[in-house]
Amino acid sequence: MSLRLSPELHQRLQECAARLKIKRHTLAQNAIEAAIEAIEKNGYRLPLPMQFRFSNEPGSEVARYPKGHEELSHVEERGPTYTVKRRKTG
């Protein structure tokens, strides 16, 4: 599957991924999974525009880093576990 993003959205995705220290595709995949889960919980109704609310977000304000904590956050990325099959040579 491929997604076409506007240059502005692509830049925002890239900036968010860099600040979180994760790959763009990981951020996009998690955002899509969260959106699908929210749609399922909402009885497959889709209010537009979609909005995410975080537990530490007060009211309708945009979540901001506390003063002195504006540096990049650290997120540990764990991909799926892969096994490598060795070919028999000989």
C-alpha positions as CSV (number, residue, x, y, z in Angstrom):
1,M,0.0,0.0,0.0
2,S,1.2,3.5,-0.8
3,L,0.0,6.8,0.5
4,R,0.2,10.1,-1.2
5,L,0.8,13.0,1.2
6,S,0.8,16.7,0.5
7,P,4.3,18.2,0.9
8,E,3.1,20.0,4.1
9,L,1.8,16.8,5.7
10,H,4.9,14.9,4.6
11,Q,7.1,17.5,6.3
12,R,4.9,17.4,9.5
13,L,5.2,13.6,9.6
14,Q,8.9,13.8,9.1
15,E,9.3,16.3,11.9
16,C,7.1,14.4,14.4
17,A,9.0,11.1,13.6
18,A,12.3,12.9,14.2
19,R,11.2,14.4,17.5
20,L,10.0,11.0,18.7
21,K,13.1,9.3,17.3
22,I,11.1,6.7,15.4
23,K,10.7,6.0,11.7
24,R,8.1,7.7,9.6
25,H,6.4,4.5,8.6
26,T,6.2,3.4,12.3
27,L,4.5,6.7,13.2
28,A,2.1,6.4,10.2
29,Q,1.3,2.8,11.0
30,N,0.5,3.6,14.6
31,A,-1.7,6.6,13.7
32,I,-3.6,4.4,11.2
33,E,-4.1,1.7,13.8
34,A,-5.3,4.3,16.4
35,A,-7.8,5.7,13.9
36,I,-9.2,2.3,13.0
37,E,-9.6,1.4,16.6
38,A,-11.4,4.7,17.3
39,I,-13.7,4.2,14.3
40,E,-14.5,0.6,15.5
41,K,-15.2,1.8,19.1
42,N,-17.5,4.5,17.6
43,G,-19.7,2.0,15.9
44,Y,-18.0,2.4,12.5
45,R,-19.1,6.1,12.3
46,L,-16.5,8.6,11.2
47,P,-16.8,12.1,12.3
48,L,-14.7,14.5,10.2
49,P,-12.3,16.0,10.8
50,M,-10.9,13.3,13.0
51,Q,-9.3,14.4,16.2
52,F,-7.1,12.6,18.7
53,R,-7.2,13.4,22.4
54,F,-4.4,12.3,24.8
55,S,-4.9,11.5,28.5
56,N,-2.5,14.3,29.6
57,E,-4.2,16.9,27.3
58,P,-6.3,19.4,29.2
59,G,-9.6,20.2,27.6
60,S,-9.3,21.1,23.9
61,E,-5.8,22.7,24.1
62,V,-2.9,21.4,22.1
63,A,-0.5,19.4,24.3
64,R,2.8,21.1,24.9
65,Y,6.0,20.1,26.5
66,P,6.5,21.5,30.0
67,K,9.0,24.3,30.2
68,G,12.6,23.0,30.2
69,H,11.5,19.7,28.5
70,E,11.3,20.9,24.9
71,E,14.1,18.6,23.8
72,L,13.3,15.5,21.7
73,S,11.5,12.7,23.5
74,H,12.7,9.2,23.5
75,V,10.5,6.4,22.2
76,E,11.8,2.9,21.9
77,E,10.9,1.3,18.6
78,R,10.4,-2.5,18.6
79,G,9.8,-4.1,15.3
80,P,8.4,-7.6,14.8
81,T,10.7,-10.5,15.7
82,Y,12.1,-12.1,12.6
83,T,13.8,-15.4,12.3
84,V,16.4,-16.1,9.7
85,K,16.5,-19.4,8.0
86,R,19.9,-20.5,6.9
87,R,20.3,-22.2,3.5
88,K,22.0,-25.5,3.5
89,T,25.2,-25.2,1.5
90,G,27.1,-28.3,0.6
